[in-house]
């Protein structure tokens, strides 16, 4: 009985001891947690205090937004095309191509022989027509000789008739023969003219069996092979004139009034980085397309050295003259992340104020501002990476954007 009581007491002591140990551990954990939280709070407070102290006044450089004389530049793009391109078609269909004298890439001059067709049949026809003309001319000569003899006989008979040496019947007979000879000569002459026309027509046709280059240029494409039959609807080759090129572009209704024929254009292509080619505005459409509100222009480019080739993509600049515009240093512009929108910081009452702006053309180290600023606003050019809307600033240096327009 006593032993059982002792075991109960020991068990109760162990339970009490475990309970006290758990309580102590819990207090220790709570103390550590509170201490850690307090430490973090103090450290964060110190950081914020340091940050506040650092951001309290930001030194910046500024420049005035000013009206500046800017060169108005119209930038366009377009594909370079040849000044002239000709598909050379055969004028005769159904004939076999006997020989082609050019290949793609060859340079040909106007009048150069390009190809010939088989001409056996036309040559035979020409020979026949030549013989026919010769026969007609022989017939004409015979008619002329007969007429000449009859003319002499007629005069002789008329003289005899006047002398009452021959009858009226004989005179009428010789006159009838003479008239018939005149008609025969006329018919022979007509036969000659007809034979000449036939021969001339065949000679013209025969010339079509040889195909010549209508313009000078490069063979841009060859569509047929030797032995093919000709088809008047299908070209033999394409000739591209590359010594002068053109670019056809569209300009907006707003820019249209500034364009003039003869205006110089600067052209650049990816094939020649940094090289500027000169062109001239040669054609300006007299009307504006009501559907697109644009007008077409044509820029011609001399290309004697054949550096540029049709098919290249070109960037064009047209200088339309100077105009006044509000401008700021380009370095003052900041871009909104993920957008194409710009903003600047202006300084007013020693505070930075964020302003959203719209930009125009850039020229040198200045950029036009079309909306968002007014003249003489102080824009931050250095130190803006530390700014936020409402930040306190101190101006360390002051400048201006370009030279003020007069």
C-alpha positions as CSV (number, residue, x, y, z in Angstrom):
1,X,0.0,0.0,0.0
2,X,2.8,2.4,1.0
3,X,4.8,1.3,-2.1
4,X,1.9,2.2,-4.4
5,X,1.5,5.6,-2.8
6,X,5.2,6.3,-3.3
7,X,5.0,5.4,-7.0
8,X,2.1,7.8,-7.4
9,X,4.1,10.6,-5.8
10,X,7.1,10.0,-8.0
11,X,4.9,10.0,-11.1
12,X,3.3,13.3,-10.1
13,X,6.7,14.8,-9.5
14,X,7.8,13.8,-13.0
15,X,4.7,15.3,-14.6
16,X,5.2,18.5,-12.7
17,X,8.9,18.7,-13.8
18,X,8.0,18.2,-17.5
19,X,5.3,20.9,-17.2
20,X,7.7,23.4,-15.7
21,X,10.3,22.6,-18.4
22,X,7.7,23.2,-21.2
23,X,6.8,26.5,-19.7
24,X,10.4,27.6,-19.5
25,X,11.0,26.6,-23.2
26,X,7.9,28.5,-24.3
27,X,9.0,31.6,-22.4
28,X,12.5,31.4,-24.0
29,X,11.0,31.0,-27.5
30,X,8.7,34.0,-27.0
31,X,11.6,36.1,-25.7
32,X,13.7,35.2,-28.7
33,X,10.9,36.0,-31.1
34,X,10.2,39.3,-29.5
35,X,13.9,40.2,-29.5
36,X,14.3,39.3,-33.1
37,X,11.3,41.3,-34.1
38,X,12.5,44.3,-32.2
39,X,15.9,44.0,-33.8
40,X,14.4,43.9,-37.3
41,X,12.2,46.9,-36.5
42,X,15.1,48.9,-35.2
43,X,17.3,48.0,-38.2
44,X,14.5,48.8,-40.7
45,X,13.9,52.1,-39.0
46,X,17.5,53.0,-39.3
47,X,17.5,52.1,-43.0
48,X,14.4,54.3,-43.6
49,X,16.0,57.1,-41.7
50,X,19.2,56.8,-43.7
51,X,17.2,56.6,-46.9
52,X,15.1,59.6,-46.0
53,X,18.3,61.5,-45.1
54,X,19.9,60.4,-48.5
55,X,16.8,61.3,-50.6
56,X,16.1,64.5,-48.7
57,X,17.8,66.8,-51.4
58,X,19.0,65.6,-54.7
59,X,21.6,67.7,-56.7
60,X,20.6,68.0,-60.3
61,X,21.6,69.8,-63.6
62,X,18.8,71.5,-65.5
63,X,18.2,73.2,-68.8
64,X,15.5,75.5,-70.1
65,X,13.0,74.3,-72.7
66,X,13.3,76.9,-75.5
67,X,11.9,77.7,-78.9
68,X,14.6,76.6,-81.3
69,X,15.1,76.6,-85.1
70,X,14.8,73.0,-86.1
71,X,15.3,71.6,-89.6
72,X,12.0,69.9,-90.6
73,X,12.8,66.4,-91.8
74,X,10.4,64.1,-93.5
75,X,11.4,60.5,-93.2
76,X,10.1,57.9,-95.7
77,X,10.8,54.4,-96.7
78,X,10.3,52.6,-100.0
79,X,11.6,49.9,-102.4
80,X,14.1,50.9,-105.0
81,X,12.9,50.2,-108.5
82,X,14.5,50.6,-112.0
83,X,13.8,53.8,-113.9
84,X,12.5,51.5,-116.7
85,X,11.8,47.8,-116.9
86,X,10.8,46.1,-120.2
87,X,9.5,42.6,-120.9
88,X,10.7,41.8,-124.4
89,X,7.9,39.8,-126.2
90,X,8.3,38.1,-129.6
91,X,6.0,39.6,-132.3
92,X,5.6,36.3,-134.0
93,X,4.0,33.3,-132.3
94,X,4.4,29.6,-132.9
95,X,8.0,29.8,-134.2
96,X,10.9,27.9,-132.8
97,X,13.6,29.9,-131.0
98,X,16.9,29.0,-132.9
99,X,19.3,30.9,-130.7
100,X,19.4,33.1,-127.5
101,X,22.4,35.3,-127.2
102,X,22.0,36.6,-123.6
103,X,21.8,35.3,-120.1
104,X,20.4,36.7,-116.8
105,X,22.8,39.3,-115.5
106,X,24.2,40.3,-118.9
107,X,24.3,44.0,-119.8
108,X,22.8,44.8,-123.2
109,X,22.7,48.0,-125.2
110,X,19.7,49.3,-127.1
111,X,19.6,47.5,-130.5
112,X,21.7,44.5,-129.4
113,X,20.5,41.2,-130.9
114,X,18.9,39.1,-128.2
115,X,17.5,36.0,-130.0
116,X,16.7,34.7,-133.5
117,X,13.9,32.4,-134.7
118,X,14.0,29.7,-137.3
119,X,13.4,31.5,-140.6
120,X,13.5,28.8,-143.4
121,X,9.9,29.4,-144.3
122,X,10.0,33.1,-144.3
123,X,13.2,33.0,-146.4
124,X,11.5,30.9,-149.0
125,X,8.6,33.3,-149.1
126,X,11.0,36.2,-149.5
127,X,12.7,34.5,-152.5
128,X,9.3,33.9,-154.0
129,X,8.2,37.4,-153.5
130,X,11.5,38.7,-154.9
131,X,11.0,36.6,-158.0
132,X,7.4,37.8,-158.3
133,X,8.6,41.4,-158.2
134,X,11.2,40.7,-160.8
135,X,8.5,39.2,-163.1
136,X,6.2,42.1,-162.5
137,X,9.0,44.6,-163.3
138,X,9.8,42.7,-166.5
139,X,6.1,42.8,-167.5
140,X,6.1,46.5,-166.9
141,X,9.2,47.1,-169.0
142,X,7.6,45.1,-171.8
143,X,4.4,47.1,-171.5
144,X,6.4,50.3,-171.6
145,X,8.3,49.1,-174.8
146,X,5.0,48.2,-176.5
147,X,3.5,51.5,-175.6
148,X,6.6,53.3,-177.0
149,X,6.3,51.5,-180.4
150,X,2.5,52.1,-180.5
151,X,3.1,55.8,-179.7
152,X,5.3,56.1,-182.8
153,X,2.9,54.2,-185.0
154,X,0.0,56.3,-183.8
155,X,1.8,59.6,-184.7
156,X,2.7,58.2,-188.1
157,X,-0.9,57.1,-188.8
158,X,-2.2,60.5,-187.7
159,X,0.2,62.3,-190.1
160,X,-0.9,60.0,-192.9
161,X,-4.5,60.6,-192.1
162,X,-4.0,64.3,-192.2
163,X,-2.6,63.8,-195.7
164,X,-5.6,61.7,-196.6
165,X,-3.2,58.7,-197.1
166,X,-5.0,56.4,-194.7
167,X,-8.6,55.9,-193.8
168,X,-10.4,56.9,-190.6
169,X,-10.8,53.2,-189.8
170,X,-7.0,52.7,-189.7
171,X,-6.6,55.7,-187.4
172,X,-9.3,54.5,-185.0
173,X,-7.6,51.1,-185.0
174,X,-4.2,52.4,-184.0
175,X,-5.8,54.7,-181.3
176,X,-7.6,51.7,-179.8
177,X,-4.3,49.8,-179.7
178,X,-2.6,52.7,-178.1
179,X,-5.2,53.0,-175.4
180,X,-5.0,49.3,-174.7
181,X,-1.2,49.6,-174.3
182,X,-1.7,52.5,-171.9
183,X,-4.0,50.4,-169.8
184,X,-1.6,47.4,-170.0
185,X,1.2,49.6,-168.7
186,X,-1.0,50.8,-165.8
187,X,-1.9,47.2,-165.0
188,X,1.8,46.2,-165.2
189,X,2.7,49.1,-162.9
190,X,0.0,48.0,-160.4
191,X,1.4,44.5,-160.5
192,X,4.9,45.9,-159.7
193,X,3.5,47.9,-156.8
194,X,1.6,44.9,-155.4
195,X,4.7,42.7,-155.7
196,X,6.8,45.4,-153.9
197,X,4.2,45.6,-151.1
198,X,4.2,41.8,-150.7
199,X,8.0,41.8,-150.6
200,X,8.1,44.8,-148.2
201,X,5.6,43.1,-145.9
202,X,7.7,39.9,-145.9
203,X,10.9,41.8,-145.2
204,X,9.2,43.5,-142.2
205,X,8.0,40.1,-141.0
206,X,11.5,38.7,-141.6
207,X,13.0,41.3,-139.3
208,X,10.7,40.2,-136.6
209,X,12.5,36.8,-136.6
210,X,15.4,38.6,-135.0
211,X,14.6,40.1,-131.5
212,X,16.5,43.2,-130.4
213,X,16.9,45.0,-127.1
214,X,14.5,48.0,-127.0
215,X,16.5,49.7,-124.2
216,X,19.9,49.5,-122.5
217,X,20.1,47.7,-119.2
218,X,20.7,44.4,-117.4
219,X,18.9,41.2,-118.3
220,X,16.9,40.8,-115.1
221,X,15.2,37.5,-116.2
222,X,15.2,35.0,-119.0
223,X,11.9,33.2,-119.5
224,X,12.5,30.8,-122.4
225,X,15.1,28.4,-123.7
226,X,16.5,27.6,-127.1
227,X,14.1,25.3,-128.9
228,X,11.0,26.6,-127.3
229,X,8.2,27.9,-129.5
230,X,7.4,31.5,-129.2
231,X,4.2,32.9,-127.6
232,X,3.4,36.5,-128.1
233,X,1.9,36.6,-124.6
234,X,5.1,35.3,-123.0
235,X,8.2,37.4,-122.9
236,X,11.6,36.2,-123.9
237,X,13.6,38.2,-121.4
238,X,13.2,41.2,-119.0
239,X,15.5,44.2,-119.3
240,X,16.0,46.4,-116.2
241,X,17.5,49.9,-116.6
242,X,19.7,50.3,-113.5
243,X,21.7,53.4,-114.4
244,X,18.9,55.5,-113.0
245,X,16.6,54.2,-110.2
246,X,13.4,55.5,-108.6
247,X,11.5,55.2,-105.3
248,X,7.8,55.6,-105.2
249,X,6.5,56.8,-101.8
250,X,3.4,58.2,-100.2
251,X,3.3,61.4,-98.1
252,X,0.6,62.5,-95.8
253,X,-1.8,65.4,-96.5
254,X,0.0,67.4,-93.8
255,X,3.4,67.1,-95.4
256,X,2.2,67.5,-99.0
257,X,2.3,71.3,-99.2
258,X,6.0,71.4,-98.3
259,X,7.1,69.2,-101.2
260,X,8.6,70.7,-104.4
261,X,9.9,69.1,-107.6
262,X,13.7,69.2,-107.6
263,X,13.9,68.9,-103.9
264,X,17.0,66.9,-102.8
265,X,16.6,63.6,-101.0
266,X,19.1,61.6,-98.9
267,X,18.9,57.8,-99.4
268,X,20.5,55.1,-97.2
269,X,20.3,51.3,-97.6
270,X,21.3,48.5,-95.4
271,X,23.8,47.2,-97.9
272,X,26.0,50.3,-97.5
273,X,25.8,51.3,-93.8
274,X,26.7,55.0,-93.3
275,X,26.8,55.8,-97.0
276,X,24.3,58.5,-98.2
277,X,23.1,58.5,-101.8
278,X,21.5,61.6,-103.4
279,X,18.2,61.7,-105.2
280,X,15.8,64.2,-106.5
281,X,12.0,64.5,-106.1
282,X,11.0,64.2,-109.8
283,X,7.3,63.5,-109.8
284,X,4.6,64.7,-107.4
285,X,1.0,63.6,-107.7
286,X,-1.3,66.5,-108.3
287,X,-4.1,64.9,-106.2
288,X,-4.5,63.3,-102.8
289,X,-6.1,59.9,-102.5
290,X,-9.3,60.4,-100.5
291,X,-9.2,56.9,-99.1
292,X,-5.7,57.1,-97.6
293,X,-5.3,60.9,-97.4
294,X,-1.9,60.5,-99.0
295,X,-0.2,61.6,-102.3
296,X,2.4,59.7,-104.3
297,X,5.8,61.1,-105.1
298,X,8.7,59.6,-107.2
299,X,12.3,60.1,-106.3
300,X,14.9,59.5,-109.0
301,X,18.5,58.4,-108.1
302,X,21.4,58.5,-110.5
303,X,23.2,55.2,-110.4
304,X,26.0,55.4,-112.9
305,X,28.3,53.2,-110.8
306,X,25.6,50.6,-110.3
307,X,26.1,50.4,-106.5
308,X,22.4,50.5,-105.8
309,X,20.1,47.8,-107.3
310,X,16.4,47.6,-107.7
311,X,14.7,45.6,-105.0
312,X,16.8,47.2,-102.2
313,X,14.8,48.7,-99.3
314,X,15.6,52.4,-98.8
315,X,15.3,55.0,-96.0
316,X,14.7,58.5,-97.3
317,X,15.1,61.9,-95.7
318,X,13.6,65.0,-97.2
319,X,14.6,68.4,-95.7
320,X,11.5,70.6,-95.8
321,X,13.1,73.8,-94.3
322,X,13.4,75.3,-90.8
323,X,10.7,75.9,-88.3
324,X,10.4,77.1,-84.7
325,X,9.7,74.3,-82.1
326,X,9.9,73.9,-78.4
327,X,12.9,71.6,-77.7
328,X,14.8,70.1,-74.7
329,X,18.1,68.2,-74.4
330,X,17.6,64.6,-75.5
331,X,19.3,63.4,-72.3
332,X,16.4,64.8,-70.2
333,X,13.9,62.3,-71.7
334,X,13.0,59.2,-69.8
335,X,11.0,56.3,-71.3
336,X,8.2,54.6,-69.5
337,X,9.1,50.9,-69.1
338,X,7.3,48.7,-71.7
339,X,5.9,51.7,-73.6
340,X,7.0,54.2,-76.2
341,X,5.9,57.1,-74.0
342,X,8.3,59.7,-72.6
343,X,8.4,61.8,-69.4
344,X,10.7,64.4,-68.0
345,X,11.3,66.0,-64.5
346,X,10.9,69.7,-64.3
347,X,12.1,71.7,-61.3
348,X,9.7,74.1,-59.6
349,X,10.0,75.5,-56.1
350,X,13.0,73.2,-55.5
351,X,10.9,70.1,-56.2
352,X,10.9,67.6,-59.0
353,X,7.6,67.3,-60.9
354,X,7.1,64.4,-63.3
355,X,5.7,65.5,-66.7
356,X,4.4,63.2,-69.4
357,X,5.5,64.6,-72.8
358,X,5.0,64.0,-76.5
359,X,8.1,64.2,-78.7
360,X,8.6,65.3,-82.3
361,X,11.8,65.2,-84.4
362,X,15.3,64.8,-82.9
363,X,18.2,66.9,-84.2
364,X,21.7,66.7,-82.8
365,X,21.4,66.5,-79.0
366,X,18.0,68.1,-78.8
367,X,14.4,66.8,-79.2
368,X,11.2,68.6,-80.1
369,X,8.4,68.6,-77.5
370,X,5.0,68.8,-79.1
371,X,2.9,68.5,-75.9
372,X,3.5,68.5,-72.1
373,X,5.9,71.5,-71.6
374,X,6.0,75.2,-71.9
375,X,8.8,77.6,-72.8
376,X,11.4,78.1,-70.1
377,X,10.3,75.1,-68.1
378,X,13.4,73.8,-66.3
379,X,14.0,70.1,-67.2
380,X,16.4,67.9,-65.3
381,X,19.3,66.7,-67.6
382,X,21.4,65.0,-64.9
383,X,20.5,63.2,-61.7
384,X,17.0,62.2,-62.8
385,X,17.7,58.6,-62.0
386,X,17.4,59.4,-58.3
387,X,14.2,61.4,-58.6
388,X,10.6,60.7,-58.0
389,X,7.6,63.0,-58.3
390,X,7.8,65.5,-55.5
391,X,11.4,64.9,-54.6
392,X,13.4,67.8,-53.1
393,X,16.2,69.0,-55.4
394,X,19.1,71.5,-55.5
395,X,20.2,73.0,-58.9
396,X,23.9,72.5,-59.4
397,X,24.1,73.7,-63.1
398,X,21.8,75.4,-65.5
399,X,21.8,75.4,-69.3
400,X,19.5,75.7,-72.3
401,X,18.3,73.5,-75.2
402,X,19.9,74.8,-78.4
403,X,19.9,78.4,-79.4
404,X,16.8,80.5,-79.0
405,X,14.9,81.2,-82.2
406,X,14.8,84.7,-83.4
